[in-house]
Every structure is written in structure tokens, then in C-alpha cells.
Amino acid sequence: DRVRRGAVVARMDAREISAQLAAAEASLEVARAAYERAEQLRERRVITLPEYERERTAFAAATAQVDQLRTRAGFATVTSPVDGVVTEKRVESGDVVGNQTRLFNIADVSELVARVGVSELDVVELSQGDRVTITLDAFASRTLNGRIRRIFPAGDPQTRLVPVEVVFDAQSAQLARPGFLARVTFALATSDNVLLLPVGAVLGGQGSQSVFIFDEGVATR
């Protein structure tokens, strides 16, 4: 389901907290009346300063107790923090949940982003805002559009790949779904009239790459 920010997605059983809050509010009214009476008596010097301080402290403690219970009662209503789509519901009515229990996954689909790793040799050709083309396995025959939103400042020391975030344009985002496999094509430096061969034919590592040419029955490196 699509939900708006602030929409109620779950309610906890708060009857016990509500009863505690009602009792605390009643105690607060008693403490307030006693404190106000103590202020009047103190002004006429009928009671001592320790007696006045006792009533003032009791009123402050009762106020803090009510604030605490109101806060806890507020947590009983769970609302969506963002506009988005519920992608996972992990609880059912009647379940018992504890602290830090995840109840829902809500995806903000206002912008869909694909994060891809780009070789350090190629990432230097890219800039933020560059246009890219995207294909999804779910819609293999359609070419979608996007742009580079962010190029990370550091690469992975193990893979030597630099993360690049690509954001779909509004029309393309209507087709995509969170979790789809995206294939991104970047427009790097281009060359004309070059020999094109399968990458599987290239042997060796960086700096010592070669191919075999088959001529008259003989393979030559």
C-alpha cells in the first residue's frame, strides 16, 4: 500500500498505559492544588520554607510523571515517517513486539537509485549530472534514462571499483521497482574505427594483455 507521511500504520494496546496516565493526571491535580495553597501560605509566612519546598517538589515530580506517561502513550501509535510504499509487513494483529522490533519496511520511491561499481580506470571519465541509459531485466526491450547523482570520493580497496549512484528519471521510475536488477551504460570516451572483439578473447592481466590470432591453422599470440 502507498502511505503518506504521518499515516497510522499500527496501534499498540495502550490500555494499561492509559490507565496509568489517568491516575498520574489525577495525582498531578492534587499536587498542583497543594502547591498553589503552599504558595499562598508561604507569602503570609504561615508555613516554613521546607514545607513549601516539599509541596513544590511534589508538584514537579507529578508533572514529570505525567509527561513521561504521555510520551509512552504517544509511542503506542506507529506512523509512517515518509511518503512511500509498504514493501514488507513483519507483524500481524495480536503479535507481541519488543523494543527495537522492526514492524514495516517503507520505501521512499520518489527517487529510485541504482548503485553500481565502476572501474577506477573509467570513473575519471564520469561527472555528476551525466546522462546514462538503463535497462531492466524485467523490461529487457525498453531503454530507460537516468543521470549520475553522486560519485563516491573513494573506491573499494579490494575490488578497485568506485560506487556511482544513478537516479532514474520520473518516467523511467514508474516502471522500476525496488530490488529490480538494473544494467547501466555510461557514455565514456569514444573512439572510431577500432577493432571490436569479445572480451573473453583477451588473456592476461592489466599491462600484459594479449590475444591469439588464428592464421592458416596456426595460433599466434
C-alpha positions, 0 to 999 in steps of 0.5 A, a space after each residue: 500500500 502507498 502511505 503518506 507521511 504521518 499515516 497510522 500504520 499500527 496501534 499498540 494496546 495502550 490500555 494499561 498505559 492509559 490507565 496509568 496516565 489517568 491516575 498520574 493526571 489525577 495525582 498531578 491535580 492534587 499536587 498542583 492544588 497543594 502547591 498553589 495553597 503552599 504558595 499562598 501560605 508561604 507569602 503570609 509566612 504561615 508555613 516554613 520554607 521546607 514545607 513549601 519546598 516539599 509541596 513544590 517538589 511534589 508538584 514537579 515530580 507529578 508533572 514529570 510523571 505525567 509527561 513521561 506517561 504521555 510520551 509512552 502513550 504517544 509511542 503506542 501509535 506507529 506512523 509512517 515517517 515518509 511518503 512511500 510504499 509498504 514493501 514488507 509487513 513483519 507483524 500481524 494483529 495480536 503479535 507481541 513486539 519488543 523494543 527495537 522490533 522492526 514492524 514495516 519496511 517503507 520505501 521512499 520511491 520518489 527517487 529510485 537509485 541504482 548503485 553500481 561499481 565502476 572501474 577506477 580506470 573509467 570513473 575519471 571519465 564520469 561527472 555528476 549530472 551525466 546522462 546514462 541509459 538503463 535497462 531492466 531485466 524485467 523490461 529487457 526491450 525498453 531503454 530507460 534514462 537516468 543521470 549520475 547523482 553522486 560519485 563516491 570520493 573513494 573506491 573499494 580497496 579490494 575490488 578497485 571499483 568506485 560506487 556511482 549512484 544513478 537516479 532514474 528519471 520520473 518516467 523511467 521510475 514508474 516502471 522500476 521497482 525496488 530490488 529490480 536488477 538494473 544494467 547501466 551504460 555510461 557514455 565514456 570516451 569514444 573512439 572510431 574505427 577500432 577493432 571490436 572483439 569479445 572480451 573473453 578473447 583477451 588473456 592476461 592481466 592489466 599491462 600484459 594483455 594479449 590475444 591469439 590470432 588464428 592464421 592458416 591453422 596456426 595460433 599466434 599470440 
